[in-house]
Amino acid sequence: MSLKKIKNFGLPNLNPAESLQQMVSAYTEYLTIAEQEKTKRRDIEAWEKEAITRINAQRDLVITYLDRSFDERAENFRSLFDVVDDALVSGDNEQLALALHSITEIAKSSPFKDLANLTSVRAALNDPNHVWEF
C-alpha cells in the first residue's frame, strides 16, 4: 500500500489534531464527571451517617419510653396488688372492688397506644423543644 492509501485508509477526512483535541476534551469531561460523582458519593455517605445517627437516637428514645412505661405499669400493678392483699386481709370489699377495677383498666390500656399515631410521634421526635413525660 502506498503512504497516501494508508493515510486515508477508511477515514478520508481524518484530522489528527482534531482527533487529539476530542480525546483531550473527552478525558477532561470524564475527570470532571468522576470528581462530581465522588462528591455525590461523599454527600450520600454523610447523609447516610446522619440518617443512621438520627434513627438510632429515635430508636433509643422510643426504647427508653417503652422501658419507663413498662416500669411504671409494673409499679402500678405491684401497688394495686398490695391494695388487693390489704383489702382481702381487712375484708374491705369496696376497696377490693376499686383495686381490681383499677388493675383491669391498667391491663386494658397499652403503652403502645401512644405510639399508634406515628405521625405525632415523628413530629414530636423531630421537635427539639418537645418535652417527653414518662
ABEGO torsion letter per residue (X at the ends): XBAAAAAABGBAABBAAAAAAAAAAAAAAAAAAAAAAAAAAAAAAAAAAAAAAAAAAAAAAAAAAAAAAAAAAAAAAAAAAAAAAAAAAAGBAAAAAAAAAAAAAAAABBAAAAAABAAAAAAAAABAABBBBX
